[in-house]
Amino acid sequence: MENVRAKLFTIWCWTACGLSTAFWASVSIAGSFASGSGRLQHYCMRRWSKDNLWLSRARVEIEGLENIDRARPQIFTVNHSGLHDILSLSAHLPIQFRWIAKKSLFKVPFMGWHMRRSGYIPIDRENPREAAKSIVAAAMEIAGGVNAIAFPEGTRSRTGAIGEFHSGAFALCLRANVPLVPIVVEGSYRVIAPHTLRVNPGTVIRIKICRPIDVTSYQKSEKKRLMEDAFAIMSDSLAELQSRKQPDEELWDPVRRWIKGNTD
């Protein structure tokens, strides 16, 4: 019976999330013709994220908001283990920001066009010469006042562990000469079970915004050292967040209790 209930919730959740996505994407695209700043698109992304977090019955706990400097741009590096990383950050970071993404994604029909209209920042990973050009261009944009978020692993982790970093975001940070703020997200990969579409309601997603790293103490050639320092900070913070998980903490959610047949 538990599997039947879980399947029913999963079908309902994906259907409702699909409708929410269609609605907010339509509003965002239509709005992009009136505003090319990306601010309206960011609002739509925030609303879409809140809808989908609620529909999937995920609870977000966030700490370290005092490490966000609203007076100057910052680059945020985040570990990536699932779709709900994006949803959680979009819904709960109290600032305008743009995603840093690999340039190849901007070539995907429809999605890539919308990413450009929203002001996302492309980084070329395939061609070293073009990569250098894209970093220079992105650094100018960020130094001009744009907050940006990067997933330095480049792909999702299926286990929740932090994978190997790519250097692009760190080279960009040194070029733009803005603080680097490590962020750790724990629990996102449990919302949608890896290699399945099953949605697990009641998942607690914990976010920790770490203290900014002052990049002025690094030379522009020291992107590897900066990357290693950020990796160490994020690994330690992830381990600390993982230690907070409690047995059956998902049972705060009535839908999870219904699936489990727990009516207490």
N, C-alpha and C positions, 0 to 999 in steps of 0.2 A: 504493500500500500504506500509505503514511503516513496518508492520510485515513481509511482503513478502521480502522487502529489507533486513531486519534484519536476516531473515532465510537464504537468499542467502549468505550474508557475513559470517554468522556462519558456513555454510557448507564449503565455500571456506577456511575459516581460519583453521578449524579443519583438512581439507584435507592437506593443505600446512604445517601445524605444524606436522602432522603425517609423512610427507615425510622428513621434517627437522630432526625429532627425529630419524627416521630410518637411515638416513645418518650419523649423528654425533654419534649415538650409535654404528654403525658399525665401524667407524673410531676409536672410543674410545676403543672398545673391541679388535680390531686388534692391536692397539697401546699398549695395556696393556701387550701383550706378549713380546714386545720389551723393555718396561719400567715399572718397578713395583713401581716407586716413586710416581705415581699419578699426576705428573705434566702435562703430555700429556692429561690425562683424564680431568684434571681441565681446560685446554685450550679448549677441546671439549665442556665441559659444558658451558664455557663462550660464545663460538660461538653459541651454540644451544640456549642459553638464549637470546642473542641479536637477533637471527633470530625470535624467538617466540614473543618477545616483539614487534618487528617491524610488524610481521604478524597480531598480535592482536591489533595493533595501540594504544599501551599504551605509555604514556610519563612518564619518570622517572625524578623526581627532588630530588637531594641528597645534604645533607649538613652535615658538621661535619667531613669531611675526615681528617682534621688535628688531630683528636682524634685516628687515627690508627697509632700505633707505628710499623714502619717497622723494627726496630732494635731488637725487642723481641716478643715472642709469646703472644697472648691475646686470651681470650675466649669471644665470642660475644653472647649475649642472645637477641633473636628477637621474637616479637609477630607474630603469625601465623594466617592468615585469608584467604589464598588462594594460588594456584599454583604460582601466579605471585610474591609472596614474594621470592620464590626460584629464579625465573628468574631475578628479579630486583637486588638481592644481588649478584648473580653469575656474572651478566653482569657489575656491577658498582663498586664492591669493588676491589680496585687496589692491591690486595695481593693474594697469594696462601693461601687457607684454606681448611679444611676438615669438613664435616658435622658430627655432633653427632646425632646418631639415636638409637632408641630402638633395642635391640638385635634381637627381633623376626623378624624384617624386613630382617635381614641377612640370614634368613632361607628360604626366598621366592625364588623359582627357578629362575635362570637367573639374576633377579634384585639383589638378595642378593650376588650372586657370584661377580657380577660387582661392587657392593659397596665395597666389601673387596679388590678387585683388585685396586680400586680407593683410598684406604687408609682411608675410612670413619671409624668413631670411634663408636663401639657398647657399649651401656650401658644396662645392664640387669635390668629390672624393676620388674620382677616377683619374683625372689628369692633374699631375702635380703643379704644372704651370697655371692651369685654370683655377686650381684650388687656391693658389697664392693670390690670384686676382680676386676671387670671390671673398677671401678673408679680408683683403684690403677694403673692398666695397662694403662688406658687412660691418667692419670696424668703424668706418665713417658714419654709417647709419646709427650704430649703437652709441658712439661718442656724441652724436647729436641729440641724444635723449631717449633712446628706445631701450626698454628692458627686454631681455631675451632669455629664452629657456632652451637648453640643449640636453639631449639624452646621449652622453658620450659613449655609451656602449654600442650605439648604432642599431641595436636590435633588442627585442624583448628577451628577458630571462624567463625560462619556463619553471624555474625552481624557487625564484625569489632571491637567489644569490646575485651578487654584483659581478658582472662579466668584465672582460678586458676593455679598457678605454681606447677610443680613437683620440688623436691629438688636436683635431680641428677646433673644437670649442676652446681649448686652452691657448692655442696660438691666437685665436680671435680675441680672447680676453686680454692677452698681453699687448696685442696690436691696438686695441681700443683703449687700453689703460684704465679699465674700470674694475671695481671689486668683483671677485668671483665668490658666489654664495653657493656652497654645496647644500643640496636638499636630498633627504632620504625618505622614500615611501615604502612602507611595509604593509603587506596584506593584500595588495591589489590583485596579485595573481590568484588569490583564492576565490575571488568573486566569480570568475568564469573558469571552470576547471580546465587546466592545460589539455590541449588536443581534443576538447569537447566543446559543445555549445551550452552545456548545463550551467545555469546561473544559481549561485549559492547565496540566498538571502541572509542577512544578519552579519555579514562580514564586517569586521572592524578594520578600517584603513588608518594607519598612523603615519603622520607626516612630521618630520623634524626639519626645521630650517636652521642650519648651522650658522655659526658666526662667519662673517665675510672674511675672505683671504685678501689681504692687501698685496696687490700684485706689483706695487712699486719696489718691493724688495727682491723682485726677480728680474733678470735680464730677459730681453726679448728672445734670446736663444735658449732659455731655460724652460721651455714648455713641458719637457719631460719631467723636470723636477716639480713643476706646478701640478702636473697631472698625477704624479705619485703622491704628493701631499694631499690632494683632493681625494684620491682613492682611499688613502689611509683614514682620513676623517670620515668619509662616507661608510667605509666598512665597519669602523668602530660604532658609529651611530646606528647602523642597521642592526648590528648585534644587540645593542642596548634596547632598541625597539622590539626586536624579536623576543627578548626576555620578558616583555610585559604581557605577552599573549597568555590568556587564562583559559583553562579547560572549559569548554561549552560556553564561551563568552558570546557566541552567536545567538544564544537563546534569549538575548534581550529583545529579539525581534519576534512578534507574534506569528509572522508568516513562517519563519524557521521552526517555531514550536509546532505550528500546524503540520508542516511537512514531516516532522519527527514524531507526530502523534502525541506530543506533550501538551496536555491541556491545563497543566498546573499554572 
